[in-house]
Amino acid sequence: MYNPDTDFIFPSRVIPALRGLLGPDWQAMCDEAQAAPQTQPAHLSFVLLMVGLNGCESCNADSYKAMRGCTACSVQTIERFPGTEGDLKEKLAIASSELEDYQKSLTKK
């Protein structure tokens, strides 16, 4: 089954659908990610955060998540997140640090 809303990993086009799901801290995180160019750390860190939360790396064409689409999967993930907006900010900071470490490793080679 093919769903046109299903991508390989979390697609940036879903960010606006997530913005209103939580409070002002989450909205600011979404706004910053959406405003940044797709090649910039603020955007990439948010995508990395969502890939981890959604479990995109284990999604495949035959999975229930893929059949529902990335938007529905991401909305459900944020709505069911057991922590606080502060926890999401911490996870975003970790994703940002991981991205920075990866970028540094590329320049060392």
C-alpha positions in Angstrom: 0.0 0.0 0.0 1.3 3.4 -0.9 0.6 6.6 1.1 1.8 9.8 -0.5 2.3 11.2 3.1 5.0 8.6 3.8 8.7 9.5 3.4 12.0 7.8 4.1 12.5 9.8 7.4 10.7 12.6 9.1 9.8 15.2 6.5 10.2 18.9 7.2 6.8 19.6 5.7 5.2 18.1 8.8 6.6 20.7 11.2 3.6 23.1 10.8 1.2 20.3 11.7 3.0 19.8 15.0 3.3 23.4 16.1 -0.1 23.7 17.9 0.0 20.4 19.7 1.8 21.7 22.8 2.6 25.0 24.6 4.8 28.0 23.8 8.1 26.3 24.3 7.2 23.6 21.8 5.8 26.2 19.4 9.0 28.2 19.6 11.0 25.0 18.8 8.8 24.3 15.8 9.0 28.0 14.6 12.8 28.0 14.9 13.1 24.7 13.0 10.7 25.8 10.3 12.3 29.3 9.8 15.8 27.9 9.5 17.0 26.7 6.1 16.9 22.9 5.8 20.7 22.7 5.8 21.2 24.6 9.1 21.7 23.0 12.5 18.4 24.4 14.0 16.4 22.6 11.3 18.5 19.5 11.1 18.5 19.0 14.9 14.7 19.2 15.0 14.5 16.6 12.2 16.9 14.4 14.1 14.8 14.8 17.3 11.7 13.7 15.4 13.4 10.8 13.7 14.4 9.5 17.1 11.0 10.1 18.7 9.0 8.6 15.8 11.3 5.6 15.3 11.7 6.5 11.6 14.7 4.2 11.3 12.6 1.1 11.9 9.7 2.2 9.7 9.1 0.3 6.5 6.5 0.3 3.7 4.6 -2.5 5.3 4.4 -1.0 8.7 1.2 0.4 10.3 3.0 3.7 10.8 3.9 4.0 7.1 0.4 3.1 6.0 -0.9 6.0 8.2 1.7 8.5 6.9 4.3 10.7 8.5 2.0 13.5 9.6 -0.3 11.1 11.5 2.6 9.3 13.0 4.3 12.5 14.1 1.2 14.1 15.6 0.5 10.9 17.6 4.1 10.8 18.8 4.0 14.3 20.1 0.5 14.0 21.6 1.5 10.8 23.4 4.9 12.1 24.5 5.1 11.2 28.2 7.3 14.0 29.3 7.1 17.8 29.4 8.0 20.5 26.9 11.2 20.9 29.0 12.0 17.3 28.3 11.6 17.9 24.6 13.9 20.9 24.8 16.5 18.7 26.5 16.1 16.1 23.8 16.5 18.8 21.1 19.7 20.0 22.8 21.0 16.4 22.8 20.1 16.0 19.1 21.9 19.3 18.4 25.0 18.1 20.2 25.0 14.8 18.3 24.7 16.8 15.0 27.6 19.1 16.0 29.7 16.1 17.0 29.0 14.4 13.7 29.8 17.6 11.7 33.1 17.9 13.6 34.0 14.3 12.8 33.5 15.0 9.1 36.1 17.8 9.2 38.7 15.7 11.0 38.8 13.2 8.1 
